[in-house]
Amino acid sequence: MQNTQKITPCLWFDDQAEEAAEFYTGVFRNSRILNISRYGEAGYEIHGKPAGTVMTVSFELDGQAFTALNGGPTFKFNEAISFQVNCDTQEEVDYYWEKLSEGGDEKAQQCGWLKDKYGASWQIVPGVLLEMLNDADSEKSERTMEAMLHMKKMDIDELRRAYAG
């Protein structure tokens, strides 16, 4: 099946591409692994991966295409790139926070941001937060911002209380 998506994020892993793709497709509903390609003999002197080991995994998370690459230990994830997960309810916030933060870096949790066990950064964002932060009433939006800055995982009820004053 050919991907018709114009831009596909490619996530560089040392050697956990298949494991990570399985993890992510297990977290997000309506997700699946599409294809696994393997290293051959060609290029071994450059990539150093034995023939037959996983090279790339193509997968979808709720319709969004991704590629995971086993490229070796040269590059690591950092917070300059993150994936936003837009949530409608506190239950969704709690679900994605729990699943994606499991085994991740607790020190990297702030304002709805977390780092998963592979080092990828995620933002678990309740949709109502953006509405409150963009309110024309600057006092309401400032109270919301102040409340958010003291949270790790977003608490929609607490944000609403701050917004209401």
Phi and psi restraints in degrees (value plus and minus 20) as a CYANA .aco file:
   2 GLN   PHI    -108.8   -68.8
   2 GLN   PSI     117.2   157.2
   3 ASN   PHI    -100.5   -60.5
   3 ASN   PSI     107.3   147.3
   4 THR   PHI    -119.6   -79.6
   4 THR   PSI     -19.5    20.5
   5 GLN   PHI     -89.0   -49.0
   5 GLN   PSI     112.1   152.1
   6 LYS   PHI     -89.0   -49.0
   6 LYS   PSI     -62.8   -22.8
   7 ILE   PHI    -141.5  -101.5
   7 ILE   PSI     105.5   145.5
   8 THR   PHI    -144.5  -104.5
   8 THR   PSI     100.0   140.0
   9 PRO   PHI     -83.7   -43.7
   9 PRO   PSI     117.0   157.0
  10 CYS   PHI    -134.0   -94.0
  10 CYS   PSI     101.4   141.4
  11 LEU   PHI    -122.8   -82.8
  11 LEU   PSI     102.4   142.4
  12 TRP   PHI    -110.5   -70.5
  12 TRP   PSI     102.0   142.0
  13 PHE   PHI    -138.1   -98.1
  13 PHE   PSI     140.0   180.0
  14 ASP   PHI     -87.0   -47.0
  14 ASP   PSI     -87.8   -47.8
  15 ASP   PHI    -168.7  -128.7
  15 ASP   PSI       2.7    42.7
  16 GLN   PHI    -128.4   -88.4
  16 GLN   PSI      -0.5    39.5
  17 ALA   PHI     -76.9   -36.9
  17 ALA   PSI     -68.3   -28.3
  18 GLU   PHI     -88.0   -48.0
  18 GLU   PSI     -64.1   -24.1
  19 GLU   PHI     -78.8   -38.8
  19 GLU   PSI     -65.7   -25.7
  20 ALA   PHI     -85.3   -45.3
  20 ALA   PSI     -63.8   -23.8
  21 ALA   PHI     -81.7   -41.7
  21 ALA   PSI     -60.4   -20.4
  22 GLU   PHI     -84.7   -44.7
  22 GLU   PSI     -61.3   -21.3
  23 PHE   PHI     -81.6   -41.6
  23 PHE   PSI     -72.4   -32.4
  24 TYR   PHI     -82.6   -42.6
  24 TYR   PSI     -61.7   -21.7
  25 THR   PHI     -90.0   -50.0
  25 THR   PSI     -40.6    -0.6
  26 GLY   PHI     -98.5   -58.5
  26 GLY   PSI     -44.7    -4.7
  27 VAL   PHI    -102.5   -62.5
  27 VAL   PSI     -66.2   -26.2
  28 PHE   PHI    -114.2   -74.2
  28 PHE   PSI     109.4   149.4
  29 ARG   PHI     -87.7   -47.7
  29 ARG   PSI     141.5   181.5
  30 ASN   PHI      35.4    75.4
  30 ASN   PSI      24.0    64.0
  31 SER   PHI    -148.0  -108.0
  31 SER   PSI     136.4   176.4
  32 ARG   PHI    -183.1  -143.1
  32 ARG   PSI     135.3   175.3
  33 ILE   PHI    -107.4   -67.4
  33 ILE   PSI     110.4   150.4
  34 LEU   PHI    -117.0   -77.0
  34 LEU   PSI     -60.9   -20.9
  35 ASN   PHI    -180.0  -140.0
  35 ASN   PSI     126.8   166.8
  36 ILE   PHI    -146.0  -106.0
  36 ILE   PSI     103.7   143.7
  37 SER   PHI    -129.8   -89.8
  37 SER   PSI     133.2   173.2
  38 ARG   PHI    -143.7  -103.7
  38 ARG   PSI     131.6   171.6
  39 TYR   PHI     -87.8   -47.8
  39 TYR   PSI     123.4   163.4
  40 GLY   PHI    -126.1   -86.1
  40 GLY   PSI    -184.1  -144.1
  41 GLU   PHI     -93.0   -53.0
  41 GLU   PSI     -54.5   -14.5
  42 ALA   PHI     -82.0   -42.0
  42 ALA   PSI     115.1   155.1
  43 GLY   PHI      62.6   102.6
  43 GLY   PSI     -13.2    26.8
  44 TYR   PHI     -74.9   -34.9
  44 TYR   PSI     -57.3   -17.3
  45 GLU   PHI     -85.0   -45.0
  45 GLU   PSI     -38.3     1.7
  46 ILE   PHI    -117.5   -77.5
  46 ILE   PSI     -71.7   -31.7
  47 HIS   PHI    -109.3   -69.3
  47 HIS   PSI     -45.0    -5.0
  48 GLY   PHI      49.7    89.7
  48 GLY   PSI      -7.2    32.8
  49 LYS   PHI    -115.5   -75.5
  49 LYS   PSI     110.7   150.7
  50 PRO   PHI     -80.9   -40.9
  50 PRO   PSI     124.5   164.5
  51 ALA   PHI     -76.1   -36.1
  51 ALA   PSI     116.7   156.7
  52 GLY   PHI      76.3   116.3
  52 GLY   PSI     -35.8     4.2
  53 THR   PHI     -98.0   -58.0
  53 THR   PSI     135.7   175.7
  54 VAL   PHI     -84.3   -44.3
  54 VAL   PSI     109.0   149.0
  55 MET   PHI    -118.5   -78.5
  55 MET   PSI     -78.3   -38.3
  56 THR   PHI    -154.1  -114.1
  56 THR   PSI     133.1   173.1
  57 VAL   PHI    -148.1  -108.1
  57 VAL   PSI     101.1   141.1
  58 SER   PHI    -114.7   -74.7
  58 SER   PSI     111.6   151.6
  59 PHE   PHI    -170.3  -130.3
  59 PHE   PSI     143.4   183.4
  60 GLU   PHI    -141.6  -101.6
  60 GLU   PSI     118.0   158.0
  61 LEU   PHI    -135.8   -95.8
  61 LEU   PSI      87.3   127.3
  62 ASP   PHI      29.4    69.4
  62 ASP   PSI      24.3    64.3
  63 GLY   PHI      71.4   111.4
  63 GLY   PSI     -32.3     7.7
  64 GLN   PHI    -110.5   -70.5
  64 GLN   PSI     102.4   142.4
  65 ALA   PHI     -98.8   -58.8
  65 ALA   PSI     122.7   162.7
  66 PHE   PHI    -158.3  -118.3
  66 PHE   PSI     137.6   177.6
  67 THR   PHI    -145.9  -105.9
  67 THR   PSI     115.0   155.0
  68 ALA   PHI    -130.9   -90.9
  68 ALA   PSI     111.2   151.2
  69 LEU   PHI    -139.5   -99.5
  69 LEU   PSI     110.5   150.5
  70 ASN   PHI    -107.5   -67.5
  70 ASN   PSI      73.3   113.3
  71 GLY   PHI    -126.2   -86.2
  71 GLY   PSI     -21.2    18.8
  72 GLY   PHI      77.9   117.9
  72 GLY   PSI    -199.4  -159.4
  73 PRO   PHI    -102.3   -62.3
  73 PRO   PSI     -13.1    26.9
  74 THR   PHI     -82.0   -42.0
  74 THR   PSI     -63.9   -23.9
  75 PHE   PHI    -139.0   -99.0
  75 PHE   PSI     126.5   166.5
  76 LYS   PHI    -145.3  -105.3
  76 LYS   PSI     135.3   175.3
  77 PHE   PHI     -88.0   -48.0
  77 PHE   PSI     133.1   173.1
  78 ASN   PHI    -164.0  -124.0
  78 ASN   PSI     153.8   193.8
  79 GLU   PHI     -93.2   -53.2
  79 GLU   PSI     -23.8    16.2
  80 ALA   PHI     -86.0   -46.0
  80 ALA   PSI     -41.5    -1.5
  81 ILE   PHI    -145.2  -105.2
  81 ILE   PSI     113.7   153.7
  82 SER   PHI    -164.6  -124.6
  82 SER   PSI     144.8   184.8
  83 PHE   PHI    -133.6   -93.6
  83 PHE   PSI     105.5   145.5
  84 GLN   PHI    -109.1   -69.1
  84 GLN   PSI     113.0   153.0
  85 VAL   PHI    -133.2   -93.2
  85 VAL   PSI      89.4   129.4
  86 ASN   PHI    -104.8   -64.8
  86 ASN   PSI     104.5   144.5
  87 CYS   PHI    -138.1   -98.1
  87 CYS   PSI     123.4   163.4
  88 ASP   PHI    -113.3   -73.3
  88 ASP   PSI     -44.9    -4.9
  89 THR   PHI    -154.4  -114.4
  89 THR   PSI     145.2   185.2
  90 GLN   PHI     -85.3   -45.3
  90 GLN   PSI     -53.5   -13.5
  91 GLU   PHI     -80.7   -40.7
  91 GLU   PSI     -60.9   -20.9
  92 GLU   PHI     -85.6   -45.6
  92 GLU   PSI     -65.1   -25.1
  93 VAL   PHI     -76.2   -36.2
  93 VAL   PSI     -69.7   -29.7
  94 ASP   PHI     -81.0   -41.0
  94 ASP   PSI     -64.5   -24.5
  95 TYR   PHI     -79.9   -39.9
  95 TYR   PSI     -74.9   -34.9
  96 TYR   PHI     -87.0   -47.0
  96 TYR   PSI     -56.6   -16.6
  97 TRP   PHI     -81.9   -41.9
  97 TRP   PSI     -68.4   -28.4
  98 GLU   PHI     -82.6   -42.6
  98 GLU   PSI     -69.1   -29.1
  99 LYS   PHI     -86.3   -46.3
  99 LYS   PSI     -67.6   -27.6
 100 LEU   PHI     -97.8   -57.8
 100 LEU   PSI     -46.5    -6.5
 101 SER   PHI    -105.8   -65.8
 101 SER   PSI     -32.9     7.1
 102 GLU   PHI     -78.2   -38.2
 102 GLU   PSI      98.4   138.4
 103 GLY   PHI      60.0   100.0
 103 GLY   PSI     -16.9    23.1
 104 GLY   PHI    -107.7   -67.7
 104 GLY   PSI    -190.6  -150.6
 105 ASP   PHI    -108.9   -68.9
 105 ASP   PSI      84.9   124.9
 106 GLU   PHI     -84.0   -44.0
 106 GLU   PSI     -48.5    -8.5
 107 LYS   PHI     -88.2   -48.2
 107 LYS   PSI     -39.7     0.3
 108 ALA   PHI    -111.4   -71.4
 108 ALA   PSI      -9.8    30.2
 109 GLN   PHI    -113.4   -73.4
 109 GLN   PSI      99.5   139.5
 110 GLN   PHI    -185.0  -145.0
 110 GLN   PSI     116.3   156.3
 111 CYS   PHI      31.9    71.9
 111 CYS   PSI      19.2    59.2
 112 GLY   PHI      66.5   106.5
 112 GLY   PSI     -21.5    18.5
 113 TRP   PHI    -113.9   -73.9
 113 TRP   PSI     125.5   165.5
 114 LEU   PHI    -167.2  -127.2
 114 LEU   PSI     140.9   180.9
 115 LYS   PHI    -137.6   -97.6
 115 LYS   PSI     105.5   145.5
 116 ASP   PHI    -100.0   -60.0
 116 ASP   PSI     159.5   199.5
 117 LYS   PHI     -86.2   -46.2
 117 LYS   PSI     -32.9     7.1
 118 TYR   PHI    -117.8   -77.8
 118 TYR   PSI     -25.2    14.8
 119 GLY   PHI      76.1   116.1
 119 GLY   PSI     -21.4    18.6
 120 ALA   PHI     -97.0   -57.0
 120 ALA   PSI     122.2   162.2
 121 SER   PHI    -117.0   -77.0
 121 SER   PSI     119.5   159.5
 122 TRP   PHI    -151.5  -111.5
 122 TRP   PSI     128.0   168.0
 123 GLN   PHI    -137.0   -97.0
 123 GLN   PSI      97.7   137.7
 124 ILE   PHI    -118.2   -78.2
 124 ILE   PSI      84.0   124.0
 125 VAL   PHI    -138.4   -98.4
 125 VAL   PSI      98.5   138.5
 126 PRO   PHI     -93.1   -53.1
 126 PRO   PSI     112.4   152.4
 127 GLY   PHI     -75.8   -35.8
 127 GLY   PSI     -54.4   -14.4
 128 VAL   PHI     -84.5   -44.5
 128 VAL   PSI     -45.8    -5.8
 129 LEU   PHI     -80.3   -40.3
 129 LEU   PSI     -65.7   -25.7
 130 LEU   PHI     -83.9   -43.9
 130 LEU   PSI     -57.4   -17.4
 131 GLU   PHI     -81.9   -41.9
 131 GLU   PSI     -64.5   -24.5
 132 MET   PHI     -87.8   -47.8
 132 MET   PSI     -61.1   -21.1
 133 LEU   PHI     -87.9   -47.9
 133 LEU   PSI     -47.3    -7.3
 134 ASN   PHI    -115.9   -75.9
 134 ASN   PSI      -9.7    30.3
 135 ASP   PHI     -82.9   -42.9
 135 ASP   PSI     121.8   161.8
 136 ALA   PHI     -85.0   -45.0
 136 ALA   PSI     -44.1    -4.1
 137 ASP   PHI    -100.3   -60.3
 137 ASP   PSI      82.5   122.5
 138 SER   PHI     -83.6   -43.6
 138 SER   PSI     -48.7    -8.7
 139 GLU   PHI     -85.6   -45.6
 139 GLU   PSI     -62.3   -22.3
 140 LYS   PHI     -82.8   -42.8
 140 LYS   PSI     -67.5   -27.5
 141 SER   PHI     -86.4   -46.4
 141 SER   PSI     -55.8   -15.8
 142 GLU   PHI     -86.4   -46.4
 142 GLU   PSI     -62.0   -22.0
 143 ARG   PHI     -82.6   -42.6
 143 ARG   PSI     -59.9   -19.9
 144 THR   PHI     -84.6   -44.6
 144 THR   PSI     -64.9   -24.9
 145 MET   PHI     -81.0   -41.0
 145 MET   PSI     -64.4   -24.4
 146 GLU   PHI     -80.2   -40.2
 146 GLU   PSI     -63.7   -23.7
 147 ALA   PHI     -83.8   -43.8
 147 ALA   PSI     -64.9   -24.9
 148 MET   PHI     -80.7   -40.7
 148 MET   PSI     -59.0   -19.0
 149 LEU   PHI     -84.3   -44.3
 149 LEU   PSI     -36.9     3.1
 150 HIS   PHI    -120.3   -80.3
 150 HIS   PSI     -14.0    26.0
 151 MET   PHI    -124.9   -84.9
 151 MET   PSI     133.2   173.2
 152 LYS   PHI    -115.2   -75.2
 152 LYS   PSI     -97.3   -57.3
 153 LYS   PHI    -101.4   -61.4
 153 LYS   PSI     118.2   158.2
 154 MET   PHI     -87.8   -47.8
 154 MET   PSI     115.3   155.3
 155 ASP   PHI    -136.4   -96.4
 155 ASP   PSI      85.4   125.4
 156 ILE   PHI     -80.8   -40.8
 156 ILE   PSI     -62.8   -22.8
 157 ASP   PHI     -82.8   -42.8
 157 ASP   PSI     -61.7   -21.7
 158 GLU   PHI     -85.4   -45.4
 158 GLU   PSI     -59.4   -19.4
 159 LEU   PHI     -83.4   -43.4
 159 LEU   PSI     -61.9   -21.9
 160 ARG   PHI     -83.8   -43.8
 160 ARG   PSI     -59.8   -19.8
 161 ARG   PHI     -82.9   -42.9
 161 ARG   PSI     -63.8   -23.8
 162 ALA   PHI     -83.5   -43.5
 162 ALA   PSI     -63.3   -23.3
 163 TYR   PHI     -79.5   -39.5
 163 TYR   PSI     -63.4   -23.4
 164 ALA   PHI     -92.5   -52.5
 164 ALA   PSI     -42.5    -2.5
